[in-house]
């Protein structure tokens, strides 16, 4: 296994899209609300959103490759989910690594992103992680991340 990480743009849509779909499937598996209403239109809208972000100067995307195979991606954007600090905040817009390539590919992607975040002089990073993803929650806490908001979900009675 020889892993390399490259910063990519819209020309690598074909490499990133299958990974985004794997992340989407995982999210639907973990959340009943995310699973409901997922159809061809939702998939198409997600693809358009990814294409737009791959072509946005405020969004940076890296792909980890094993040879020519894309095995993971990480995407960050200038902005925030919560709060409005005076400094530059960056948020994660998608991060997925195929299980067989964890944790090494994820570590390489994080290192690439960390370099860009430092170069941009960002002061805060934010990430949205599902509580059901216990492994990632535990990893985030060991790396100095702290919870700052809670998102609640409830089914709407019919």
Order of alpha helices (4+ residues) and beta strands (2+ residues): beta-alpha-alpha-alpha-beta-beta-beta-alpha-beta-alpha
